[in-house]
Amino acid sequence: MTPLDADAAKTRDLIDWLVARGLEGAGKEELLDGYCNMLVDLGVPLMRFHAAQSALHPVYGGTGYSWYQGKGGDYQTFEYSDEPSEVWQRSPLFAILNEDICELRERLVEQNEPSRFPLLNELREIGATDYFATAVTFDNPTHNSPRDAKKSVEGVLMSWTSNAPEGFGDRDLGMINAALPHLGLALKSASSTRVAQDLMRVYLGRDAGQRVLSGEIRRGSLQQIDAVIWNFDLENFTSLSEDLPGTDIIEMLNDYLAVAVDVVHSCGGSILKFMGDGLMAMFDVGDIDADARAALGAVTLLQKNMAELNAQRVAADLPVSNYTLALHAGEILYGNIGAESRLDFTVIGPAVNQTARIAGMHRSLGQRILISDDVARAARPCADELISVGRYMLRGVAEPKELFTVYNAGA
C-alpha cells in the first residue's frame, strides 16, 4: 500500500468512526474526546483542540470544549453578554466569524513578530508551532458581509494546534478537512439532543421532561402513582404587584421561586407547574412514607432558606414577602392531558384537588404551613413536631380531614 493509500485508509477510518458515534447518539464531550484521541492515534501531531458553540439555554449562551494532549478534555459554559468580551474579540475564532474568512492558519515557528491574537502568543510560549482554525455552519453560510458578533452562530467554531517541529503536514490538514463535515454532523446531532434535554428539563421539569423524551407523548397516557403534593404560594403578592414597578416584581418573584425550586429539587421532588406567584411540586421518591418524609424535609429547608432570603432583601432595602404551603398525600394520575395540538404533562385527581382545598384554609386558620393527616401519618416518625390545628370539612371531600402545622414554622 502506498503512503497515499495509507492516508486515505486512515481518513476513512476516522470518518467511519464519526458516523458511527453520531448514529449512536454520543454526547458532545465523549465525541470530541474520542475524536482527538483518534487523530493522535492516526499520526496527527495534535497538541490542543478547541470547539466553541452557541447554546440554547436559560443560564448560559455558549459552550466550549478544550482538549490538551496528555490531559484530556474540559467542558466550559459562557454566560450571556450584551457585548462581546475583549478576550473574545481578540481571538482567532472571532476573526473567522466577523472578518469574512473561511479559515485561519498561523505557523508559529515561522514568524518573529508577535501574533495579533494573544491566544496564539500564549500557545507559542508553551511549545505550539502551528495553528489552524475554521468553522462548520449548520445554516446556509454566506460570506458577503460580516456576521453580527452579538448574534449566536448556528454551527461550531474549531481550532487545532500542533507542537511538532514542522507543525501540521499537508496530510494532517487533509485528514482534518476531509472529516470535517462528518464531525460537524455528529456534533449537530449531539447538540440537538442536548438542547432538547435542557429545554425539556427547564420547561417541563426533570422527571416530566425525561418521560416526554423517552416517548410518553400520547394524549391520555397517564400513570397512577402515590405521591405527596406540595402547593407553595407567596403571601400578599397581588397587593405588592400594584405598588411596585414591573421589573421589581419580576425580580422579586424570581428570587422567591428560585429558593422554592432549589429546595424541592434538593429534597428529591419535581416541579409540576408554576401558577402565578406560586408552584405545585410532587414528591415521588419511593413508597409513600419516604415521599412524606422527603416533603417534610423540604418544608424545614424552605423555612431556613426563605428566612435567609428575606434577611438579604431587607438588608438591601428590597420588598419582602412571606409564603404559604399546603401538603397532601394520595393517589394521583400523572401524564399527558390536553388537546392533540397542545398537551400538558401534569397531575390530576382527588389528591390534587384536596391539596388546593387545604391551601384555601391558610387565612381562616392563621397558619402558613398546613399538612394533611395523610402526610402526618405516612411521615411518622418525623423529625419535626407536627401540631394538630383541628378537623375540618373541606369542600367536595366526604370525610373530615385533620390538619397539622409545623411547630417551628416561624412568623
DRENLUMZA-401772 format. One line per field, with one value per residue (C-alpha): x, y, z; residue in three letters. Coordinates in Angstrom, 1 decimal. Layout:
xx = X | ... .
yy = Y | ... .
zz = Z | ... .
res = ALA | ... .
END
This chain:
xx = 0.0 | 1.4 | 1.7 | -1.2 | -3.4 | -2.5 | -3.5 | -6.8 | -7.5 | -6.8 | -9.2 | -11.9 | -11.4 | -11.8 | -14.9 | -16.5 | -15.8 | -17.5 | -20.5 | -20.9 | -20.6 | -23.2 | -25.6 | -25.2 | -26.0 | -22.7 | -22.6 | -20.5 | -17.7 | -17.5 | -17.5 | -14.8 | -12.5 | -12.6 | -12.1 | -8.9 | -7.5 | -8.2 | -6.4 | -3.3 | -3.6 | -3.7 | -0.5 | -1.8 | 0.6 | -2.3 | -1.3 | -4.6 | -8.1 | -10.9 | -14.5 | -16.9 | -20.7 | -23.7 | -26.2 | -30.0 | -30.1 | -31.6 | -28.4 | -25.5 | -25.2 | -22.4 | -20.3 | -16.6 | -14.5 | -10.7 | -8.6 | -4.8 | -2.7 | -2.0 | -4.6 | -7.9 | -10.8 | -12.5 | -16.1 | -16.9 | -20.0 | -20.1 | -22.7 | -24.9 | -23.4 | -24.9 | -21.5 | -18.7 | -15.8 | -12.4 | -10.9 | -13.4 | -13.0 | -9.2 | -9.5 | -8.9 | -12.3 | -13.9 | -11.9 | -13.3 | -16.8 | -16.5 | -13.8 | -15.3 | -12.7 | -13.3 | -10.3 | -7.2 | -3.7 | -0.6 | 2.7 | 4.0 | 7.7 | 8.0 | 7.2 | 9.4 | 6.7 | 4.0 | 0.7 | -2.2 | -4.0 | -2.9 | -4.0 | -1.5 | 1.3 | 0.4 | 0.3 | 3.7 | 5.1 | 4.1 | 5.5 | 2.9 | 4.3 | 1.2 | -2.4 | -5.4 | -9.0 | -12.2 | -16.0 | -18.7 | -22.0 | -25.4 | -27.3 | -26.7 | -23.3 | -22.8 | -19.5 | -20.9 | -20.9 | -19.5 | -21.7 | -23.2 | -20.9 | -23.9 | -25.9 | -25.5 | -23.8 | -25.6 | -22.6 | -19.2 | -16.0 | -13.0 | -9.2 | -6.3 | -2.8 | 0.4 | 3.7 | 5.5 | 8.8 | 7.3 | 3.7 | 0.9 | 1.8 | -0.5 | -1.7 | -2.7 | -4.8 | -6.1 | -7.4 | -8.9 | -10.7 | -11.9 | -13.5 | -14.8 | -18.4 | -18.8 | -17.6 | -20.0 | -22.9 | -22.1 | -21.8 | -25.1 | -26.8 | -25.2 | -26.1 | -29.7 | -30.1 | -28.6 | -30.8 | -33.9 | -32.8 | -32.0 | -35.2 | -37.4 | -35.9 | -36.2 | -39.8 | -41.4 | -39.2 | -36.6 | -39.0 | -41.6 | -39.0 | -37.3 | -40.6 | -41.5 | -38.1 | -38.5 | -41.7 | -44.6 | -46.2 | -49.6 | -52.6 | -54.3 | -51.2 | -51.4 | -49.7 | -51.3 | -48.9 | -48.9 | -47.1 | -47.1 | -48.4 | -46.7 | -48.6 | -46.4 | -47.7 | -46.4 | -48.5 | -49.9 | -48.2 | -51.2 | -51.1 | -47.3 | -47.7 | -49.9 | -47.4 | -44.1 | -42.7 | -43.0 | -39.2 | -39.0 | -41.9 | -40.4 | -37.0 | -38.7 | -40.8 | -37.8 | -35.8 | -38.5 | -39.4 | -35.7 | -35.5 | -38.6 | -37.4 | -33.9 | -35.4 | -37.8 | -35.0 | -32.5 | -35.0 | -35.8 | -39.0 | -40.2 | -41.7 | -45.0 | -46.0 | -45.8 | -49.1 | -48.8 | -46.9 | -46.7 | -45.9 | -47.0 | -44.5 | -44.6 | -42.5 | -42.4 | -39.0 | -40.1 | -43.0 | -45.5 | -43.6 | -40.4 | -42.4 | -43.9 | -40.5 | -38.9 | -41.7 | -41.5 | -37.7 | -38.3 | -40.6 | -37.8 | -35.2 | -37.7 | -38.2 | -34.5 | -33.8 | -36.7 | -35.7 | -32.2 | -33.6 | -35.8 | -32.9 | -30.8 | -33.6 | -34.3 | -30.5 | -30.6 | -33.8 | -35.9 | -39.5 | -40.1 | -42.9 | -43.9 | -45.4 | -48.0 | -47.5 | -50.0 | -49.1 | -51.4 | -50.7 | -52.6 | -53.2 | -52.7 | -52.8 | -49.6 | -49.2 | -50.4 | -53.6 | -55.0 | -55.7 | -53.8 | -52.2 | -51.3 | -50.5 | -49.5 | -47.6 | -49.2 | -51.2 | -54.9 | -57.0 | -58.7 | -55.4 | -54.5 | -58.0 | -57.8 | -54.4 | -55.9 | -58.8 | -56.2 | -54.4 | -57.6 | -57.6 | -54.5 | -56.2 | -59.1 | -56.7 | -54.0 | -51.3 | -48.8 | -48.0 | -50.8 | -50.2 | -53.0 | -53.4 | -52.4 | -48.9 | -48.6 | -49.4 | -47.1 | -44.2 | -44.0 | -41.5 | -40.9 | -38.0 | -40.4 | -43.0 | -46.4 | -49.2 | -52.9 | -54.9 | -58.3 | -60.6 | -62.4 | -64.8 | -63.2 | -65.4 | -66.0 | -64.5 | -66.9 | -64.9 | -63.4 | -59.6 | -57.4 | -54.8 | -51.4 | -48.8 | -45.1 | -44.3 | -41.3 | -42.9 | -41.9 | -43.7 .
yy = 0.0 | 3.4 | 6.2 | 7.9 | 4.9 | 4.5 | 8.1 | 7.6 | 4.5 | 6.4 | 9.2 | 6.6 | 5.1 | 8.5 | 9.2 | 5.8 | 6.3 | 9.8 | 8.4 | 5.5 | 7.8 | 10.2 | 7.4 | 6.0 | 9.4 | 10.0 | 13.1 | 16.1 | 15.6 | 11.8 | 12.5 | 15.2 | 13.4 | 10.3 | 12.3 | 14.0 | 10.7 | 9.1 | 11.9 | 11.3 | 7.5 | 8.1 | 10.1 | 13.7 | 15.8 | 17.3 | 19.3 | 21.2 | 21.1 | 23.7 | 23.9 | 26.8 | 26.7 | 28.9 | 27.3 | 27.5 | 27.5 | 29.9 | 30.3 | 30.3 | 31.5 | 29.4 | 26.3 | 25.4 | 22.3 | 22.3 | 19.2 | 19.0 | 16.0 | 14.1 | 16.0 | 15.2 | 17.5 | 20.2 | 21.4 | 25.1 | 27.3 | 31.0 | 33.4 | 35.6 | 39.0 | 42.0 | 43.0 | 40.5 | 40.5 | 41.9 | 38.4 | 37.1 | 40.0 | 39.4 | 35.6 | 33.9 | 32.4 | 35.8 | 36.8 | 33.9 | 34.8 | 38.5 | 39.1 | 37.2 | 34.4 | 30.7 | 29.5 | 30.8 | 29.3 | 30.7 | 28.8 | 30.0 | 28.9 | 31.0 | 34.4 | 36.6 | 39.3 | 38.5 | 37.4 | 39.8 | 37.2 | 37.0 | 33.3 | 32.3 | 34.1 | 32.2 | 28.9 | 29.5 | 30.1 | 26.5 | 25.0 | 25.4 | 25.5 | 25.6 | 26.7 | 26.0 | 27.2 | 27.0 | 26.7 | 24.3 | 26.1 | 24.4 | 27.1 | 28.3 | 30.1 | 33.4 | 35.4 | 38.6 | 40.5 | 40.2 | 38.4 | 40.3 | 39.5 | 39.7 | 37.0 | 33.3 | 31.2 | 28.1 | 25.9 | 25.2 | 27.1 | 24.8 | 25.0 | 22.6 | 23.3 | 21.3 | 21.2 | 19.1 | 20.8 | 21.4 | 21.8 | 20.2 | 18.5 | 18.5 | 15.0 | 16.1 | 19.1 | 16.9 | 14.4 | 17.1 | 18.8 | 15.6 | 14.5 | 18.0 | 17.7 | 14.3 | 15.8 | 18.7 | 16.4 | 14.3 | 17.5 | 18.8 | 15.5 | 15.7 | 19.4 | 18.9 | 16.1 | 18.2 | 21.2 | 19.0 | 17.6 | 21.0 | 22.7 | 19.8 | 19.8 | 23.6 | 23.9 | 20.6 | 19.6 | 16.9 | 13.9 | 15.0 | 16.2 | 12.8 | 11.0 | 13.0 | 12.4 | 8.7 | 8.6 | 9.3 | 11.8 | 10.4 | 12.3 | 10.4 | 8.3 | 8.5 | 6.7 | 6.2 | 6.8 | 7.6 | 10.9 | 13.9 | 17.2 | 20.4 | 23.7 | 26.9 | 30.5 | 33.9 | 36.0 | 39.4 | 39.3 | 40.8 | 44.0 | 44.2 | 44.0 | 47.1 | 49.2 | 48.1 | 48.6 | 45.6 | 44.9 | 44.9 | 42.5 | 40.1 | 40.2 | 39.6 | 36.7 | 35.1 | 35.4 | 33.6 | 31.0 | 30.2 | 29.3 | 27.1 | 25.3 | 24.7 | 23.3 | 20.9 | 19.6 | 19.2 | 17.0 | 14.8 | 16.4 | 17.5 | 20.9 | 20.2 | 23.8 | 27.4 | 29.0 | 32.8 | 33.6 | 30.0 | 26.5 | 22.9 | 20.2 | 16.4 | 14.1 | 10.6 | 9.2 | 5.7 | 4.5 | 7.0 | 7.0 | 8.1 | 10.7 | 12.2 | 12.4 | 14.0 | 16.5 | 17.5 | 17.7 | 20.2 | 22.2 | 22.5 | 23.6 | 26.0 | 27.8 | 28.2 | 29.4 | 31.7 | 33.4 | 33.9 | 35.4 | 37.8 | 38.9 | 39.6 | 41.5 | 43.6 | 44.4 | 45.5 | 47.7 | 45.5 | 44.5 | 41.1 | 38.6 | 35.6 | 32.3 | 29.6 | 25.9 | 23.1 | 19.3 | 16.4 | 12.7 | 10.3 | 8.7 | 10.9 | 10.5 | 11.7 | 12.2 | 13.9 | 15.9 | 18.4 | 18.6 | 17.0 | 20.3 | 21.4 | 19.0 | 19.5 | 16.9 | 17.3 | 15.7 | 15.4 | 13.5 | 13.9 | 14.3 | 17.3 | 18.9 | 18.3 | 20.0 | 23.0 | 22.9 | 22.7 | 25.7 | 27.7 | 27.2 | 29.3 | 32.6 | 31.2 | 29.1 | 31.7 | 29.1 | 29.5 | 25.7 | 23.2 | 19.4 | 16.8 | 13.9 | 11.6 | 13.2 | 13.2 | 9.5 | 8.5 | 10.6 | 9.0 | 9.0 | 12.6 | 14.9 | 17.9 | 18.2 | 18.3 | 20.1 | 19.4 | 22.5 | 20.6 | 18.6 | 20.3 | 19.5 | 20.5 | 21.5 | 18.4 | 16.0 | 13.5 | 12.9 | 15.4 | 16.0 | 16.7 | 19.3 | 19.9 | 22.6 | 22.5 | 23.8 | 25.9 | 27.3 | 30.9 | 34.1 .
zz = 0.0 | -1.0 | 1.6 | -0.3 | 0.0 | 3.7 | 4.4 | 2.5 | 4.6 | 7.9 | 6.8 | 6.0 | 9.5 | 11.1 | 9.0 | 9.7 | 13.4 | 13.4 | 11.5 | 14.0 | 17.0 | 15.5 | 14.8 | 18.4 | 19.8 | 21.6 | 23.8 | 22.8 | 25.3 | 24.6 | 20.8 | 20.9 | 23.3 | 21.1 | 18.0 | 19.4 | 20.6 | 17.3 | 15.4 | 17.6 | 17.0 | 13.3 | 13.5 | 13.5 | 15.8 | 17.8 | 20.9 | 21.5 | 20.1 | 20.9 | 19.8 | 20.6 | 20.0 | 20.9 | 23.3 | 23.6 | 27.4 | 30.0 | 32.0 | 29.5 | 25.9 | 24.7 | 25.4 | 24.8 | 24.8 | 25.1 | 24.7 | 25.5 | 24.7 | 27.9 | 29.9 | 28.1 | 27.6 | 29.6 | 29.0 | 29.7 | 29.6 | 28.9 | 30.3 | 28.2 | 27.5 | 25.7 | 24.4 | 23.3 | 25.8 | 24.9 | 25.1 | 22.7 | 20.2 | 20.1 | 19.5 | 16.1 | 16.2 | 16.4 | 13.4 | 11.4 | 12.5 | 11.7 | 9.0 | 6.1 | 6.2 | 5.9 | 7.8 | 9.5 | 9.8 | 11.5 | 11.5 | 14.8 | 14.2 | 11.0 | 12.4 | 14.6 | 15.3 | 17.9 | 16.6 | 16.6 | 18.6 | 22.3 | 22.5 | 19.8 | 21.6 | 24.8 | 22.9 | 21.3 | 24.8 | 25.8 | 22.6 | 19.9 | 16.4 | 14.2 | 14.5 | 12.2 | 12.7 | 10.7 | 11.2 | 10.3 | 9.9 | 10.3 | 8.4 | 4.8 | 5.0 | 3.4 | 3.3 | 1.6 | 4.9 | 8.4 | 10.9 | 13.9 | 16.8 | 19.2 | 17.5 | 18.1 | 15.4 | 14.0 | 13.9 | 15.5 | 15.5 | 15.9 | 16.1 | 16.0 | 17.4 | 16.9 | 18.8 | 16.2 | 15.0 | 11.5 | 12.6 | 10.6 | 7.4 | 4.3 | 5.1 | 8.6 | 7.4 | 4.5 | 7.0 | 9.3 | 6.4 | 4.8 | 8.1 | 9.0 | 7.5 | 9.3 | 12.6 | 12.1 | 11.5 | 14.6 | 16.7 | 15.4 | 16.4 | 19.9 | 20.3 | 19.2 | 21.8 | 24.5 | 23.6 | 23.8 | 27.1 | 28.6 | 27.4 | 28.4 | 31.9 | 32.3 | 30.9 | 32.0 | 35.0 | 35.4 | 35.6 | 33.1 | 30.6 | 30.7 | 30.4 | 27.3 | 25.7 | 26.4 | 24.4 | 26.8 | 24.3 | 23.6 | 24.9 | 27.7 | 28.6 | 32.4 | 35.2 | 38.6 | 41.5 | 45.2 | 45.9 | 48.1 | 46.5 | 47.7 | 47.0 | 47.5 | 47.2 | 48.1 | 50.5 | 49.6 | 46.2 | 44.4 | 46.6 | 46.2 | 42.4 | 42.4 | 44.3 | 42.7 | 39.2 | 36.9 | 36.7 | 40.6 | 40.8 | 38.3 | 40.1 | 43.4 | 42.1 | 40.5 | 43.8 | 45.8 | 43.2 | 42.8 | 46.5 | 46.4 | 43.3 | 44.7 | 47.9 | 46.1 | 43.8 | 46.6 | 48.5 | 45.6 | 44.4 | 41.0 | 39.9 | 38.2 | 37.2 | 38.1 | 39.0 | 39.1 | 42.2 | 43.3 | 42.2 | 42.5 | 43.3 | 43.7 | 45.9 | 44.5 | 45.8 | 46.9 | 48.9 | 50.4 | 53.7 | 52.0 | 50.0 | 53.1 | 54.9 | 51.9 | 51.5 | 55.2 | 55.0 | 52.2 | 54.5 | 57.1 | 54.5 | 52.9 | 56.2 | 56.7 | 53.1 | 52.9 | 56.2 | 54.8 | 51.6 | 53.4 | 55.6 | 52.5 | 50.9 | 54.0 | 54.2 | 50.6 | 51.2 | 48.9 | 49.5 | 51.1 | 51.1 | 53.1 | 51.8 | 52.4 | 51.9 | 51.8 | 51.7 | 51.0 | 50.0 | 47.9 | 44.5 | 41.5 | 37.7 | 36.2 | 32.4 | 29.2 | 29.3 | 26.8 | 23.1 | 20.2 | 19.3 | 22.9 | 25.7 | 29.3 | 31.3 | 34.7 | 37.6 | 38.2 | 40.8 | 44.1 | 46.0 | 43.8 | 44.4 | 48.2 | 48.3 | 46.7 | 49.3 | 52.1 | 50.6 | 50.9 | 54.7 | 55.5 | 56.1 | 58.2 | 60.4 | 60.6 | 59.7 | 56.8 | 56.7 | 56.6 | 56.4 | 55.9 | 58.3 | 55.4 | 55.2 | 59.0 | 59.3 | 56.5 | 57.8 | 61.3 | 62.9 | 61.9 | 62.8 | 63.0 | 65.6 | 63.9 | 65.8 | 65.1 | 64.3 | 64.2 | 62.0 | 59.1 | 56.3 | 53.0 | 50.1 | 47.9 | 50.4 | 52.1 | 55.3 | 57.7 | 57.4 | 60.4 | 59.5 | 61.1 | 61.1 | 62.0 | 65.5 | 64.4 | 61.3 | 62.3 | 61.8 .
res = MET | THR | PRO | LEU | ASP | ALA | ASP | ALA | ALA | LYS | THR | ARG | ASP | LEU | ILE | ASP | TRP | LEU | VAL | ALA | ARG | GLY | LEU | GLU | GLY | ALA | GLY | LYS | GLU | GLU | LEU | LEU | ASP | GLY | TYR | CYS | ASN | MET | LEU | VAL | ASP | LEU | GLY | VAL | PRO | LEU | MET | ARG | PHE | HIS | ALA | ALA | GLN | SER | ALA | LEU | HIS | PRO | VAL | TYR | GLY | GLY | THR | GLY | TYR | SER | TRP | TYR | GLN | GLY | LYS | GLY | GLY | ASP | TYR | GLN | THR | PHE | GLU | TYR | SER | ASP | GLU | PRO | SER | GLU | VAL | TRP | GLN | ARG | SER | PRO | LEU | PHE | ALA | ILE | LEU | ASN | GLU | ASP | ILE | CYS | GLU | LEU | ARG | GLU | ARG | LEU | VAL | GLU | GLN | ASN | GLU | PRO | SER | ARG | PHE | PRO | LEU | LEU | ASN | GLU | LEU | ARG | GLU | ILE | GLY | ALA | THR | ASP | TYR | PHE | ALA | THR | ALA | VAL | THR | PHE | ASP | ASN | PRO | THR | HIS | ASN | SER | PRO | ARG | ASP | ALA | LYS | LYS | SER | VAL | GLU | GLY | VAL | LEU | MET | SER | TRP | THR | SER | ASN | ALA | PRO | GLU | GLY | PHE | GLY | ASP | ARG | ASP | LEU | GLY | MET | ILE | ASN | ALA | ALA | LEU | PRO | HIS | LEU | GLY | LEU | ALA | LEU | LYS | SER | ALA | SER | SER | THR | ARG | VAL | ALA | GLN | ASP | LEU | MET | ARG | VAL | TYR | LEU | GLY | ARG | ASP | ALA | GLY | GLN | ARG | VAL | LEU | SER | GLY | GLU | ILE | ARG | ARG | GLY | SER | LEU | GLN | GLN | ILE | ASP | ALA | VAL | ILE | TRP | ASN | PHE | ASP | LEU | GLU | ASN | PHE | THR | SER | LEU | SER | GLU | ASP | LEU | PRO | GLY | THR | ASP | ILE | ILE | GLU | MET | LEU | ASN | ASP | TYR | LEU | ALA | VAL | ALA | VAL | ASP | VAL | VAL | HIS | SER | CYS | GLY | GLY | SER | ILE | LEU | LYS | PHE | MET | GLY | ASP | GLY | LEU | MET | ALA | MET | PHE | ASP | VAL | GLY | ASP | ILE | ASP | ALA | ASP | ALA | ARG | ALA | ALA | LEU | GLY | ALA | VAL | THR | LEU | LEU | GLN | LYS | ASN | MET | ALA | GLU | LEU | ASN | ALA | GLN | ARG | VAL | ALA | ALA | ASP | LEU | PRO | VAL | SER | ASN | TYR | THR | LEU | ALA | LEU | HIS | ALA | GLY | GLU | ILE | LEU | TYR | GLY | ASN | ILE | GLY | ALA | GLU | SER | ARG | LEU | ASP | PHE | THR | VAL | ILE | GLY | PRO | ALA | VAL | ASN | GLN | THR | ALA | ARG | ILE | ALA | GLY | MET | HIS | ARG | SER | LEU | GLY | GLN | ARG | ILE | LEU | ILE | SER | ASP | ASP | VAL | ALA | ARG | ALA | ALA | ARG | PRO | CYS | ALA | ASP | GLU | LEU | ILE | SER | VAL | GLY | ARG | TYR | MET | LEU | ARG | GLY | VAL | ALA | GLU | PRO | LYS | GLU | LEU | PHE | THR | VAL | TYR | ASN | ALA | GLY | ALA .
END
